[in-house]
């Protein structure tokens, strides 16, 4: 057992500020105990007085294979950039294994340097795409949750041997594919630990096409066929009845404000999710498009909402990159609590960015930069 002493830390599901915190964790990286207001102590790691400890970040939606395509196509429609025949997939279809591995390695280094301990990737390329990333991950101190999609008529059951679940691009990747849906339901029923997710109502075009060709909103078609673990985007879900349905099925929603704004799409339904008490998390989506910086994502989201007259609590938003993802994934990650993984970051609260701020949560969202991270731990191992 090892111990860490922090003068200040954000603890538990409510990210409650506690002082003089002693954290004990096991050899396998699980938090065993927490003590507060500790005066006399002996610890293996003692952090500086100005360091605030909080859970490391969880990025709930990424596509990390397009690292080498940064900033191509600004101003293009989504389909021309990341659609099946767009720039991204044209590149991925011809990239060498060596360059793909390099791209993934760079993406993982970037995520770790930005304070992430976990990311959920919608993996392209079928079994091979998942396998390559799984192999690369072995050399990095970060947890990848890999949601694959079948490539070239691959079997769902075979893909499940390699992936943590399935992540589909849109409703038309499953429409009129009854055998796929049947196998998907059978596989997920037999393996309840597998996750299942899909992009929903990302663009106005996909919603209109869904209503025209299927006769209903893509969300409703998906719910007729299977129950996802969580759904992504939902930019063009607008009806109260759909949000009530999401709530009734206990679905979480992952919003991606940066890419929605990049493509000029409707801002994600963050306010509506909170109104209906729907579990909410954030993701940065494609690395080729969006900066993975978690503080920028939080700040952009909060300021975008305030520009619409919606003043969200910074603490509430902070949970969308920490506590909420862990709960949505049903994993012991995302909060500093007993039996949870010791995935931690420390922020220098005396940096010129932050010092003299009157509120810790506002400081983290409005003022903190990645450069202010002065400590990082993954599964009980210090990595910074």
C-alpha positions in Angstrom: 0.0 0.0 0.0 1.2 3.5 -0.8 0.0 6.9 0.4 -0.3 10.4 -1.0 -0.9 13.6 0.9 -2.6 16.6 -0.7 -3.4 19.9 1.0 -6.5 20.2 -1.1 -8.5 17.7 -3.1 -11.9 17.4 -4.8 -13.5 14.3 -3.4 -16.3 11.9 -4.2 -19.3 12.1 -6.6 -19.9 15.7 -5.7 -16.3 16.9 -6.2 -16.4 18.3 -2.6 -13.4 20.3 -1.6 -11.6 18.7 1.3 -8.4 19.8 3.0 -5.4 17.9 4.4 -6.3 14.7 2.5 -4.4 11.4 2.9 -5.1 8.9 0.1 -4.1 5.3 0.5 -4.0 3.1 -2.6 -3.2 -0.5 -3.3 -0.5 -2.0 -5.6 -3.2 -2.5 -8.3 -4.0 1.2 -8.3 -7.3 1.2 -6.4 -8.0 3.8 -3.7 -8.3 2.0 -0.4 -9.0 4.8 2.1 -9.4 8.5 2.4 -8.7 10.6 5.5 -9.4 14.3 5.9 -8.1 17.1 8.1 -5.0 15.0 8.8 -2.5 16.8 11.0 0.2 14.2 11.7 1.0 12.0 8.8 3.6 10.0 6.9 3.1 9.6 3.2 5.1 8.2 0.2 4.1 11.3 -1.9 3.6 14.7 -0.4 2.3 17.3 -2.8 3.1 21.0 -2.5 0.8 23.3 -0.5 -0.5 25.0 -3.7 -1.5 21.8 -5.5 -5.2 20.9 -5.9 -5.8 17.3 -6.6 -8.8 16.2 -8.7 -9.8 13.2 -10.7 -8.0 13.0 -14.1 -10.2 13.6 -17.1 -12.3 11.1 -19.1 -12.9 12.0 -22.8 -16.2 10.2 -23.7 -15.9 10.5 -27.5 -12.9 10.5 -29.7 -11.6 9.4 -33.1 -7.9 9.4 -32.5 -6.7 7.8 -35.8 -6.8 11.1 -37.8 -4.0 12.9 -35.9 -2.1 13.4 -39.1 -5.0 15.3 -40.8 -5.2 18.3 -38.4 -7.0 21.4 -39.7 -7.8 20.1 -43.2 -11.2 21.2 -44.4 -12.4 24.0 -42.2 -15.6 25.3 -43.8 -16.4 22.0 -45.6 -19.6 20.2 -44.8 -19.2 17.3 -42.3 -19.8 14.6 -45.0 -16.9 16.0 -47.1 -14.5 15.9 -44.2 -15.4 12.8 -42.1 -18.1 11.1 -44.2 -17.5 7.6 -45.7 -16.1 9.2 -48.9 -14.6 12.2 -47.2 -11.0 13.3 -46.6 -10.6 11.4 -43.4 -11.7 7.9 -44.6 -9.9 8.3 -47.9 -6.8 8.9 -45.9 -7.4 6.0 -43.4 -8.2 3.6 -46.3 -4.7 4.1 -47.8 -2.5 4.8 -44.7 0.3 2.4 -44.0 0.3 0.4 -40.8 3.5 2.2 -39.8 1.9 5.7 -40.2 -1.3 4.6 -38.5 0.6 3.4 -35.5 2.6 6.6 -35.4 -0.7 8.6 -35.6 -2.2 6.6 -32.7 1.0 7.0 -30.6 1.0 10.8 -31.1 -2.7 10.9 -30.1 -2.2 9.0 -26.9 0.8 11.2 -25.9 -1.4 14.2 -26.6 -4.3 12.9 -24.4 -2.0 12.0 -21.5 -0.2 15.4 -21.6 -3.7 17.0 -21.4 -4.5 15.2 -18.1 -6.7 12.3 -19.4 -6.7 8.9 -17.9 -9.4 7.4 -20.1 -10.8 7.9 -23.5 -13.7 6.2 -25.4 -12.8 5.8 -29.0 -15.2 5.1 -31.9 -12.7 2.9 -33.7 -12.6 2.7 -37.5 -11.2 -0.2 -39.5 -12.9 -3.2 -37.9 -10.9 -5.8 -36.1 -7.6 -4.6 -37.5 -8.3 -1.0 -36.4 -9.1 -2.1 -32.8 -6.2 -4.5 -32.7 -3.6 -1.9 -33.7 -4.8 0.6 -31.1 -5.0 -2.2 -28.4 -1.3 -3.1 -29.2 -0.2 0.5 -29.1 -2.0 1.2 -25.8 0.2 -1.3 -24.0 3.1 1.2 -24.0 1.0 4.1 -22.6 -0.3 5.1 -19.2 -3.9 5.7 -20.4 -7.1 3.6 -20.5 -8.6 3.1 -23.9 -12.2 2.0 -24.2 -12.5 0.9 -27.8 -15.8 0.7 -29.6 -15.4 -1.0 -32.9 -17.6 -1.2 -36.0 -17.6 -4.2 -38.4 -15.5 -3.6 -41.6 -16.1 -5.4 -44.8 -18.8 -7.7 -43.5 -16.9 -8.8 -40.4 -18.8 -10.8 -37.8 -20.0 -9.0 -34.8 -19.1 -11.9 -32.5 -15.5 -11.9 -33.9 -15.2 -8.1 -33.4 -16.4 -8.5 -29.8 -13.3 -10.6 -29.1 -11.1 -7.5 -29.6 -13.3 -4.5 -28.7 -14.9 -3.2 -25.6 -18.1 -2.7 -27.5 -19.5 -1.2 -30.6 -19.8 2.4 -31.9 -21.7 3.1 -35.1 -21.4 6.2 -37.2 -25.2 6.9 -37.8 -28.5 5.2 -38.2 -27.8 4.3 -41.9 -24.9 2.0 -40.8 -27.5 -0.3 -39.3 -30.6 0.5 -41.4 -32.1 -2.5 -43.2 -29.3 -4.7 -41.9 -31.5 -7.1 -39.9 -28.8 -9.8 -39.6 -26.3 -7.3 -38.2 -28.9 -6.0 -35.6 -29.8 -9.6 -34.6 -26.2 -10.5 -34.1 -25.6 -7.3 -32.3 -28.4 -7.9 -29.8 -27.3 -11.6 -29.3 -23.7 -10.6 -28.7 -24.5 -7.8 -26.2 -27.0 -10.0 -24.4 -24.4 -12.8 -24.0 -21.7 -10.2 -23.0 -23.4 -7.6 -20.9 -20.1 -5.9 -20.2 -19.9 -4.8 -23.9 -20.9 -1.2 -24.6 -23.1 -0.1 -27.5 -23.3 3.4 -28.8 -24.2 5.4 -31.9 -24.1 8.9 -33.3 -27.7 10.3 -33.1 -29.2 13.4 -34.8 -25.7 14.9 -35.4 -26.8 16.9 -38.4 -30.0 18.4 -39.7 -29.3 16.4 -42.9 -29.2 13.0 -41.2 -32.5 13.8 -39.4 -34.2 14.8 -42.6 -32.9 11.8 -44.4 -34.0 9.5 -41.6 -37.5 10.9 -41.7 -37.7 10.7 -45.5 -36.2 7.1 -45.9 -37.2 5.5 -42.6 -40.3 7.4 -41.7 -39.1 8.4 -38.2 -36.3 10.2 -36.3 -33.1 8.2 -36.3 -33.2 8.1 -32.5 -36.6 6.4 -32.5 -35.5 3.8 -35.2 -32.4 2.9 -33.1 -34.5 2.5 -30.0 -36.8 0.2 -31.9 -33.9 -2.0 -32.7 -31.7 -2.0 -29.6 -30.9 -0.1 -26.4 -27.6 1.7 -26.5 -25.4 2.2 -23.4 -25.2 5.8 -24.3 -25.7 8.0 -27.4 -23.5 10.7 -28.9 -24.2 14.2 -30.3 -28.1 14.6 -30.3 -27.7 18.1 -31.7 -31.0 18.0 -33.5 -33.1 16.2 -30.9 -35.5 19.0 -30.0 -38.8 17.4 -28.8 -39.6 17.0 -25.1 -40.9 13.5 -25.8 -37.5 12.4 -27.1 -35.7 13.7 -24.1 -38.3 12.0 -21.9 -37.7 8.7 -23.8 -33.9 9.1 -23.2 -34.6 9.6 -19.5 -37.0 6.7 -19.3 -34.4 4.4 -20.9 -31.7 5.7 -18.5 -29.4 6.6 -21.4 -26.5 8.9 -21.1 -25.8 11.6 -23.7 -22.3 12.6 -24.8 -22.1 16.0 -26.3 -19.3 17.4 -28.5 -19.6 21.2 -28.5 -16.3 21.9 -30.3 -17.1 19.9 -33.4 -20.7 21.0 -33.5 -19.5 24.6 -33.6 -16.7 23.7 -36.1 -19.2 22.5 -38.6 -21.8 25.2 -37.9 -24.3 22.7 -36.4 -26.9 23.3 -33.7 -25.3 23.6 -30.3 -25.6 20.3 -28.4 -28.6 19.8 -26.0 -26.7 20.3 -22.7 -29.4 22.4 -21.2 -32.1 20.0 -22.1 -30.1 17.0 -20.7 -29.7 18.8 -17.4 -33.4 19.8 -17.4 -34.5 16.2 -17.7 -31.7 14.9 -15.4 -30.2 12.9 -18.2 -26.6 11.8 -17.5 -24.3 14.1 -19.5 -20.7 13.8 -20.5 -18.5 15.7 -23.0 -16.1 14.5 -25.7 -13.7 16.2 -28.1 -14.5 14.0 -31.1 -12.0 14.0 -34.0 -8.5 15.0 -33.2 -8.1 16.3 -36.8 -10.8 18.9 -35.9 -10.8 19.7 -32.2 -8.3 20.5 -29.6 -8.4 17.9 -26.8 -7.5 20.4 -24.1 -10.1 19.7 -21.4 -9.9 23.2 -19.9 -10.6 24.8 -23.3 -13.5 22.4 -23.8 -15.0 23.3 -20.4 -14.5 27.0 -20.9 -15.8 27.0 -24.5 -18.9 25.1 -23.4 -19.6 27.3 -20.4 -19.1 30.6 -22.3 -21.2 29.4 -25.3 -24.1 28.7 -22.9 -23.7 32.0 -21.1 -23.8 33.8 -24.5 -27.3 32.3 -24.8 -28.3 33.5 -21.3 -27.7 30.1 -19.6 -25.3 30.3 -16.6 -24.3 26.8 -15.7 -22.4 25.9 -12.5 -18.7 25.3 -13.3 -18.8 22.4 -10.9 -21.7 20.8 -12.8 -19.7 21.1 -16.0 -16.5 19.8 -14.4 -18.4 16.6 -13.7 -19.0 16.0 -17.4 -15.3 15.2 -17.8 -14.8 13.3 -14.5 -17.6 11.8 -12.4 -20.4 11.5 -15.0 -18.4 9.5 -17.5 -17.3 7.0 -14.9 -21.0 6.5 -13.9 -22.1 6.2 -17.5 -19.5 3.6 -18.2 -20.3 1.8 -15.0 -16.6 1.7 -14.1 -14.8 2.7 -10.9 -13.1 5.7 -12.5 -13.7 9.5 -12.5 -13.9 10.3 -8.9 -11.7 10.1 -5.8 -13.5 7.6 -3.7 -12.7 4.2 -2.1 -12.4 1.3 -4.5 -12.0 3.7 -7.5 -8.9 3.8 -9.6 -6.2 6.2 -8.3 -6.3 8.3 -11.5 -5.3 11.8 -10.4 -4.0 15.1 -11.6 -2.7 18.1 -9.6 -3.2 21.7 -10.5 -0.9 24.5 -9.4 -3.3 26.9 -7.8 -0.5 29.5 -7.3 0.2 29.9 -11.0 -0.3 33.4 -12.4 -3.4 32.1 -14.3 -5.2 31.1 -11.1 -3.8 32.8 -8.0 -6.2 35.2 -6.2 -9.2 33.5 -7.8 -12.1 33.5 -5.3 -13.6 30.1 -6.4 -11.8 26.8 -7.1 -14.4 25.5 -9.6 -14.6 28.7 -11.5 -10.8 28.9 -11.6 -10.5 25.4 -13.0 -13.0 26.1 -15.8 -12.2 29.8 -16.6 -8.5 30.1 -15.9 -6.6 26.9 -15.8 -4.4 25.7 -18.6 -2.7 22.4 -19.3 0.6 24.0 -18.3 -0.9 24.3 -14.7 -1.0 20.6 -14.3 2.0 19.8 -12.0 1.2 16.2 -11.0 -0.3 13.2 -12.7 -1.0 9.6 -11.5 -2.5 6.7 -13.4 -3.7 3.7 -11.5 -1.6 4.6 -8.5 1.6 5.2 -10.5 3.1 8.7 -10.7 3.6 9.6 -14.4 4.3 13.4 -13.9 
